[in-house]
């Protein structure tokens, strides 16, 4: 609603303007009235309006003097309309000089007043869009500079821009905010995952309020990560009169309630100021890689999860080598014995938690190397994360003997799959599944379970052969089938969308346009044209 101020020394004129049209229907509200320019000026020093309609001749301060004063002193940039019984060009010329929107002769007709209101509303809407576009561009440019700092690829210009456009303080952390317990991104349409990510981003901004610029969308360059980044500064907790942990827990609870979804925060190492934020970002990325092997938490602090023993950290290299050998042989009995041997040696050394942590991480690093030697297309970071998830379902604690034994057995089975190269036959079966069941809810997870192959690895070998993801391949096949139906049947678009597996017709149309370059309706129409 546009807020309007009416200014005239004749009360019946003000009253007449008030009833001349239905202001609410025109999207306006009369915020106040004034009898002269001086009274109006006092009101504008305290309140803001969008439109001022003022008589030109009034005692104490004329309409032109009011216009000149508010423009010169920067009191208001409201749209200004002069009402006058004088048609002299000099008055109009003076009004235009001070950005007067219109100069209207009395008596004012209803249609003229309505036209003025609509003109002001249109100008206000355009200005609002312009300001919103400007805000988005400035936000995007600030985010780009912040990302440069996070990646450690910055210079003084990046640093100065961030310092001048973001409230900062000593004590800075990078925090990665992720959705958890979500569906596998490979099994969910990109639009759905993107929608969840945008809801997370918007909820973060709503919580941060005046600090919303500290929230960054699309920090990660990896296509399968849908998260939100945040630059945390110590002043945030201080101004809320709470500790850092209390502030982040409050933030986390707000996000969980807003999204009705599980959220995890990976809190990077605390650094002195924004110039060192790349170090904090790097530690948050490390937490992302390691979180699958830690106890399940809602907030991971780098300092708590990655510790260094001041007395020196020792590796049980011989025992780890024995365990790796047992895993490669897929020998469950030897795996159990090797795990017992490793933990026995750790107990003998009187190892602390950080020593256990380091030994397990060293083991994982070696297992990455083993798998990569067998198949260089494997994304082992993702594989380790997915395999480890199943061990947590039974309550096994990261660092416990039970956890490690279960993981080792899972990984041994996975390596066996790589050696057998089962993907050759499975890919043929997956192709057949797509041909026969493309309209159904096909997912890599279900196909992996059906053919006894790790679904993540299946997705990797599928991409290697077909040069695209399983999801993109399935979409392409569905669109081709839809194209055939458009040519051979008279079925409506929504029915064809359903028949090829799309519940959302708009999404189907967008996919069709992306692959065929036109809408389904135009595709059908072009096929009937005589060439």
BELJO-V190845 format. One record per residue. N is the residue number from 0. RES is the residue in three letters. SS is DSSP state (H for helix, E for strand, L for the rest). PHI is phi in degrees with one decimal (NA if undefined). PSI is psi as a letter, one per 30 degrees, with the letter a starting at -180 (NA if undefined). Layout:
# BELJO-V190845
N	RES	SS	PHI	PSI
N	RES	SS	PHI	PSI
This chain:
# BELJO-V190845
0	UNK	L	NA	k
1	UNK	E	-76.3	k
2	UNK	E	-92.1	k
3	UNK	E	-115.8	k
4	UNK	E	-115.0	k
5	UNK	E	-100.9	k
6	UNK	E	-130.3	j
7	UNK	L	-161.9	k
8	UNK	L	-81.1	f
9	UNK	L	-104.7	j
10	UNK	H	-56.9	e
11	UNK	H	-67.9	f
12	UNK	H	-68.2	e
13	UNK	H	-61.0	e
14	UNK	H	-63.2	e
15	UNK	H	-63.4	e
16	UNK	H	-63.6	e
17	UNK	H	-65.9	e
18	UNK	H	-105.8	f
19	UNK	H	-65.6	e
20	UNK	L	-148.5	l
21	UNK	L	-84.4	j
22	UNK	L	-63.8	e
23	UNK	L	-64.2	e
24	UNK	L	-61.9	f
25	UNK	L	-86.9	g
26	UNK	L	80.1	h
27	UNK	E	-131.6	l
28	UNK	E	-140.3	k
29	UNK	E	-78.7	j
30	UNK	E	-75.2	e
31	UNK	E	-168.5	l
32	UNK	E	-128.7	l
33	UNK	E	-143.0	l
34	UNK	L	-91.0	f
35	UNK	L	-161.3	l
36	UNK	H	-64.4	e
37	UNK	H	-64.6	e
38	UNK	H	-64.6	e
39	UNK	H	-64.9	e
40	UNK	H	-62.5	e
41	UNK	H	-61.6	e
42	UNK	H	-65.7	e
43	UNK	H	-70.8	f
44	UNK	H	-70.2	f
45	UNK	H	-108.1	e
46	UNK	L	-125.2	l
47	UNK	L	-109.1	k
48	UNK	L	-129.4	l
49	UNK	L	-101.7	f
50	UNK	E	-142.5	k
51	UNK	E	-119.1	k
52	UNK	E	-115.2	j
53	UNK	E	-132.0	k
54	UNK	E	-69.2	l
55	UNK	L	-81.6	e
56	UNK	L	-110.3	j
57	UNK	L	-146.1	l
58	UNK	L	-69.8	l
59	UNK	L	71.2	e
60	UNK	L	-153.8	k
61	UNK	L	-76.2	l
62	UNK	H	-63.2	e
63	UNK	H	-66.1	e
64	UNK	H	-65.9	e
65	UNK	H	-63.3	e
66	UNK	H	-60.8	e
67	UNK	H	-61.0	e
68	UNK	H	-66.8	e
69	UNK	H	-67.4	f
70	UNK	H	-77.4	e
71	UNK	H	-65.6	e
72	UNK	L	-90.7	f
73	UNK	L	67.1	g
74	UNK	L	-73.9	e
75	UNK	L	-153.5	k
76	UNK	L	-110.8	g
77	UNK	L	-62.2	l
78	UNK	E	-64.7	k
79	UNK	E	-123.6	k
80	UNK	E	-124.1	k
81	UNK	E	-95.9	k
82	UNK	E	-102.2	k
83	UNK	E	-150.3	k
84	UNK	L	-94.1	g
85	UNK	L	-111.8	k
86	UNK	L	-103.9	g
87	UNK	L	-61.7	k
88	UNK	H	-65.7	e
89	UNK	H	-62.9	e
90	UNK	H	-64.8	e
91	UNK	H	-62.6	e
92	UNK	H	-62.8	e
93	UNK	H	-66.5	e
94	UNK	H	-64.3	e
95	UNK	H	-62.8	e
96	UNK	H	-58.0	e
97	UNK	L	-103.4	h
98	UNK	L	59.3	h
99	UNK	L	-81.0	k
100	UNK	L	-72.8	e
101	UNK	E	-155.1	l
102	UNK	E	-130.0	j
103	UNK	E	-117.0	k
104	UNK	E	-83.9	k
105	UNK	L	-77.5	l
106	UNK	L	-74.5	k
107	UNK	L	-83.2	k
108	UNK	L	-86.3	l
109	UNK	H	-57.8	e
110	UNK	H	-64.5	e
111	UNK	H	-66.0	e
112	UNK	H	-63.4	e
113	UNK	H	-61.8	e
114	UNK	H	-63.7	e
115	UNK	H	-63.3	e
116	UNK	H	-61.2	e
117	UNK	H	-66.7	e
118	UNK	H	-63.1	e
119	UNK	H	-64.3	e
120	UNK	H	-63.3	e
121	UNK	H	-65.1	e
122	UNK	H	-64.4	e
123	UNK	H	-65.2	e
124	UNK	H	-64.7	e
125	UNK	H	-63.8	e
126	UNK	H	-66.5	e
127	UNK	H	-62.6	e
128	UNK	H	-65.2	e
129	UNK	H	-63.8	e
130	UNK	H	-66.4	e
131	UNK	H	-66.1	e
132	UNK	H	-62.7	e
133	UNK	H	-62.9	e
134	UNK	H	-62.1	e
135	UNK	H	-65.7	e
136	UNK	H	-64.7	e
137	UNK	H	-65.7	e
138	UNK	H	-63.9	e
139	UNK	H	-65.7	e
140	UNK	H	-69.0	e
141	UNK	H	-63.5	e
142	UNK	H	-61.0	e
143	UNK	H	-64.2	e
144	UNK	H	-69.1	e
145	UNK	H	-64.0	e
146	UNK	H	-62.2	e
147	UNK	H	-60.1	e
148	UNK	H	-66.6	e
149	UNK	H	-61.2	e
150	UNK	L	-82.8	f
151	UNK	L	74.8	g
152	UNK	L	-112.0	i
153	UNK	L	-144.5	l
154	UNK	L	-132.8	a
155	UNK	H	-61.9	e
156	UNK	H	-66.0	e
157	UNK	H	-60.7	e
158	UNK	H	-64.2	e
159	UNK	H	-64.7	e
160	UNK	H	-63.3	e
161	UNK	H	-63.7	e
162	UNK	H	-62.9	e
163	UNK	H	-85.3	f
164	UNK	H	-121.1	g
165	UNK	L	-141.4	k
166	UNK	L	-69.0	k
167	UNK	L	-131.4	l
168	UNK	L	-156.3	l
169	UNK	L	-69.9	l
170	UNK	L	78.1	i
171	UNK	E	-124.9	k
172	UNK	E	-136.3	l
173	UNK	E	-97.6	k
174	UNK	E	-123.5	k
175	UNK	E	-97.0	k
176	UNK	E	-110.2	j
177	UNK	E	-125.2	k
178	UNK	E	-78.8	k
179	UNK	E	-121.9	l
180	UNK	L	60.2	g
181	UNK	L	-84.7	l
182	UNK	L	-67.3	l
183	UNK	L	-59.6	k
184	UNK	H	-53.4	f
185	UNK	H	-70.1	f
186	UNK	H	-100.4	f
187	UNK	L	-119.1	k
188	UNK	L	-61.9	k
189	UNK	H	-55.2	e
190	UNK	H	-62.9	e
191	UNK	H	-68.7	e
192	UNK	H	-64.9	e
193	UNK	H	-65.1	e
194	UNK	H	-63.3	e
195	UNK	H	-61.7	e
196	UNK	H	-63.9	e
197	UNK	H	-66.9	e
198	UNK	H	-64.6	e
199	UNK	H	-62.4	e
200	UNK	H	-61.0	e
201	UNK	H	-65.5	e
202	UNK	H	-66.2	e
203	UNK	H	-61.7	e
204	UNK	H	-64.5	e
205	UNK	H	-63.7	e
206	UNK	H	-69.8	e
207	UNK	H	-72.8	f
208	UNK	H	54.2	c
209	UNK	H	-65.4	f
210	UNK	H	-100.2	g
211	UNK	H	-59.6	f
212	UNK	H	-65.4	f
213	UNK	H	-75.5	f
214	UNK	E	-102.2	k
215	UNK	E	-126.5	k
216	UNK	E	-94.0	k
217	UNK	L	63.7	h
218	UNK	L	-74.3	e
219	UNK	L	-72.2	k
220	UNK	L	-90.1	f
221	UNK	L	-81.6	k
222	UNK	L	-65.8	f
223	UNK	L	-96.1	g
224	UNK	L	-108.3	j
225	UNK	L	-115.0	i
226	UNK	E	-134.3	a
227	UNK	E	-133.2	k
228	UNK	E	-99.7	l
229	UNK	E	-143.0	k
230	UNK	E	-98.0	j
231	UNK	E	-93.1	k
232	UNK	E	-123.7	k
233	UNK	H	-58.1	f
234	UNK	H	-63.8	f
235	UNK	H	-63.4	e
236	UNK	H	-69.6	e
237	UNK	H	-62.1	e
238	UNK	H	-72.2	f
239	UNK	L	-96.7	g
240	UNK	L	54.0	h
241	UNK	L	-149.4	l
242	UNK	L	-80.8	l
243	UNK	H	-57.6	e
244	UNK	H	-63.2	e
245	UNK	H	-62.3	e
246	UNK	H	-63.7	e
247	UNK	H	-68.8	e
248	UNK	H	-66.4	e
249	UNK	H	-63.9	e
250	UNK	H	-59.7	e
251	UNK	H	-60.2	e
252	UNK	H	-61.2	e
253	UNK	H	-62.4	e
254	UNK	H	-66.0	e
255	UNK	H	-62.1	e
256	UNK	H	-69.4	e
257	UNK	H	-68.7	e
258	UNK	H	-98.3	f
259	UNK	L	54.7	h
260	UNK	L	-149.3	l
261	UNK	E	-71.3	k
262	UNK	E	-130.6	k
263	UNK	E	-126.7	k
264	UNK	E	-114.5	k
265	UNK	E	-105.9	j
266	UNK	E	-95.3	j
267	UNK	L	-69.8	l
268	UNK	L	-59.3	k
269	UNK	L	-73.4	k
270	UNK	E	-122.7	l
271	UNK	L	-61.3	e
272	UNK	L	-156.2	l
273	UNK	H	-63.4	f
274	UNK	H	-66.1	f
275	UNK	H	-106.0	g
276	UNK	H	-63.0	f
277	UNK	H	-62.4	e
278	UNK	H	-66.8	e
279	UNK	H	-67.4	e
280	UNK	H	-60.9	e
281	UNK	H	-61.4	e
282	UNK	H	-71.9	e
283	UNK	H	-66.4	e
284	UNK	H	-63.0	e
285	UNK	H	-63.4	e
286	UNK	H	-61.7	e
287	UNK	H	-62.0	e
288	UNK	H	-73.1	e
289	UNK	H	-96.2	f
290	UNK	H	-61.9	f
291	UNK	H	-65.8	f
292	UNK	H	-106.3	g
293	UNK	L	-108.5	l
294	UNK	L	-56.4	k
295	UNK	L	-65.0	k
296	UNK	L	-138.6	l
297	UNK	L	-91.6	f
298	UNK	E	-132.0	k
299	UNK	E	-110.0	k
300	UNK	E	-99.4	k
301	UNK	H	-54.4	e
302	UNK	H	-63.2	f
303	UNK	H	-85.9	e
304	UNK	H	-89.4	f
305	UNK	L	-120.9	j
306	UNK	L	-117.1	l
307	UNK	L	-120.5	k
308	UNK	L	-79.6	j
309	UNK	L	-63.7	f
310	UNK	L	-85.2	g
311	UNK	L	103.2	k
312	UNK	L	-112.3	k
313	UNK	L	-115.0	k
314	UNK	L	-102.5	k
315	UNK	L	-90.6	i
316	UNK	H	-61.5	e
317	UNK	H	-62.3	e
318	UNK	H	-68.7	e
319	UNK	H	-67.1	e
320	UNK	H	-61.2	e
321	UNK	H	-65.0	e
322	UNK	H	-65.1	e
323	UNK	H	-61.7	e
324	UNK	H	-60.8	e
325	UNK	H	-66.1	e
326	UNK	H	-65.4	e
327	UNK	H	-61.8	e
328	UNK	H	-82.5	f
329	UNK	L	55.3	h
330	UNK	L	-105.5	j
331	UNK	H	-62.1	e
332	UNK	H	-65.5	e
333	UNK	H	-67.9	e
334	UNK	H	-61.5	e
335	UNK	H	-60.8	e
336	UNK	H	-65.8	e
337	UNK	H	-67.3	e
338	UNK	H	-64.5	e
339	UNK	H	-60.3	e
340	UNK	H	-65.1	e
341	UNK	H	-64.9	e
342	UNK	H	-72.0	e
343	UNK	H	-63.4	e
344	UNK	H	-66.5	e
345	UNK	H	-64.3	e
346	UNK	H	-66.8	e
347	UNK	H	-61.0	e
348	UNK	H	-77.4	f
349	UNK	L	67.5	h
350	UNK	L	-66.4	k
351	UNK	L	-87.4	l
352	UNK	H	-55.3	e
353	UNK	H	-65.4	f
354	UNK	H	-69.8	e
355	UNK	H	-58.8	e
356	UNK	H	-59.6	e
357	UNK	H	-64.0	e
358	UNK	H	-62.1	e
359	UNK	H	-66.2	e
360	UNK	H	-63.5	e
361	UNK	H	-63.8	e
362	UNK	H	-59.5	e
363	UNK	H	-62.5	e
364	UNK	H	-61.5	e
365	UNK	H	-65.3	e
366	UNK	H	-68.8	e
367	UNK	H	-58.7	e
368	UNK	H	-62.3	e
369	UNK	H	-59.8	e
370	UNK	H	-67.7	e
371	UNK	H	-64.3	e
372	UNK	H	-63.5	e
373	UNK	H	-84.2	e
374	UNK	L	-153.9	j
375	UNK	L	-77.4	f
376	UNK	L	-92.6	f
377	UNK	L	-77.5	k
378	UNK	L	-90.6	j
379	UNK	H	-69.8	f
380	UNK	H	-59.5	e
381	UNK	H	-69.6	e
382	UNK	H	-60.7	e
383	UNK	H	-61.6	e
384	UNK	H	-63.2	e
385	UNK	H	-68.9	e
386	UNK	H	-63.6	e
387	UNK	H	-68.5	f
388	UNK	H	-58.2	e
389	UNK	H	-65.6	f
390	UNK	H	-71.7	f
391	UNK	H	-77.7	f
392	UNK	L	-62.2	f
393	UNK	L	-97.3	g
394	UNK	L	80.8	g
395	UNK	L	-74.2	k
396	UNK	L	-86.0	k
397	UNK	L	-61.8	k
398	UNK	L	97.3	f
399	UNK	L	-86.0	l
400	UNK	H	-63.3	e
401	UNK	H	-61.7	e
402	UNK	H	-59.9	e
403	UNK	H	-65.8	e
404	UNK	H	-64.5	e
405	UNK	H	-63.4	e
406	UNK	H	-62.5	e
407	UNK	H	-59.6	e
408	UNK	H	-66.5	e
409	UNK	H	-60.8	e
410	UNK	H	-70.4	e
411	UNK	H	-61.2	e
412	UNK	H	-64.3	e
413	UNK	H	-63.2	e
414	UNK	H	-61.8	e
415	UNK	H	-62.1	e
416	UNK	H	-62.4	e
417	UNK	H	-62.4	e
418	UNK	H	-65.0	e
419	UNK	H	-74.3	f
420	UNK	L	52.2	h
421	UNK	L	-65.4	f
422	UNK	H	-62.9	f
423	UNK	H	-58.7	e
424	UNK	H	-70.4	e
425	UNK	H	-66.2	e
426	UNK	H	-60.6	e
427	UNK	H	-64.4	e
428	UNK	H	-67.7	e
429	UNK	H	-64.2	e
430	UNK	H	-57.7	e
431	UNK	H	-64.6	e
432	UNK	H	-60.0	e
433	UNK	H	-64.5	e
434	UNK	H	-62.4	e
435	UNK	H	-90.8	f
436	UNK	H	-132.5	g
437	UNK	L	-60.9	f
438	UNK	L	-81.5	f
439	UNK	L	-92.8	l
440	UNK	L	-84.0	i
441	UNK	L	-80.7	k
442	UNK	L	-135.7	l
443	UNK	H	-62.3	e
444	UNK	H	-60.2	e
445	UNK	H	-66.6	e
446	UNK	H	-66.9	e
447	UNK	H	-61.6	e
448	UNK	H	-66.8	e
449	UNK	H	-66.1	e
450	UNK	L	-108.5	g
451	UNK	L	58.2	h
452	UNK	L	-138.6	k
453	UNK	L	-57.3	k
454	UNK	H	-65.9	e
455	UNK	H	-69.7	e
456	UNK	H	-63.7	e
457	UNK	H	-58.4	e
458	UNK	H	-63.3	e
459	UNK	H	-70.9	e
460	UNK	H	-72.1	f
461	UNK	H	-62.8	e
462	UNK	H	-63.6	e
463	UNK	H	-63.7	e
464	UNK	H	-78.3	e
465	UNK	H	-98.1	f
466	UNK	L	60.7	g
467	UNK	L	-159.7	l
468	UNK	L	-72.9	l
469	UNK	H	-58.3	e
470	UNK	H	-62.9	e
471	UNK	H	-66.7	e
472	UNK	H	-62.9	e
473	UNK	H	-62.5	e
474	UNK	H	-61.4	e
475	UNK	H	-62.0	e
476	UNK	H	-64.4	e
477	UNK	H	-61.9	e
478	UNK	H	-65.3	e
479	UNK	H	-63.2	e
480	UNK	H	-65.2	e
481	UNK	H	-63.4	e
482	UNK	H	-61.0	e
483	UNK	H	-63.6	e
484	UNK	H	-65.1	e
485	UNK	H	-63.4	e
486	UNK	H	-80.2	e
487	UNK	H	-104.8	f
488	UNK	L	-130.7	l
489	UNK	L	-106.1	g
490	UNK	L	-61.0	k
491	UNK	L	-68.4	l
492	UNK	H	-60.0	e
493	UNK	H	-63.0	e
494	UNK	H	-71.1	e
495	UNK	H	-63.0	e
496	UNK	H	-57.8	e
497	UNK	H	-64.1	e
498	UNK	H	-65.6	f
499	UNK	L	-101.1	g
500	UNK	L	107.9	g
501	UNK	L	-106.9	k
502	UNK	L	-80.7	f
503	UNK	L	-104.6	j
504	UNK	H	-65.2	e
505	UNK	H	-61.3	e
506	UNK	H	-65.0	e
507	UNK	H	-59.4	e
508	UNK	H	-63.1	e
509	UNK	H	-62.3	e
510	UNK	H	-64.5	e
511	UNK	H	-63.1	e
512	UNK	H	-62.1	e
513	UNK	H	-62.2	e
514	UNK	H	-94.7	e
515	UNK	H	-110.3	f
516	UNK	L	82.1	g
517	UNK	L	-158.7	l
518	UNK	L	-73.6	l
519	UNK	H	-57.8	e
520	UNK	H	-63.3	e
521	UNK	H	-67.2	e
522	UNK	H	-59.1	e
523	UNK	H	-66.1	e
524	UNK	H	-64.4	e
525	UNK	H	-63.4	e
526	UNK	H	-69.1	f
527	UNK	H	-95.1	f
528	UNK	L	-75.5	k
529	UNK	L	-81.5	k
530	UNK	L	-109.2	NA
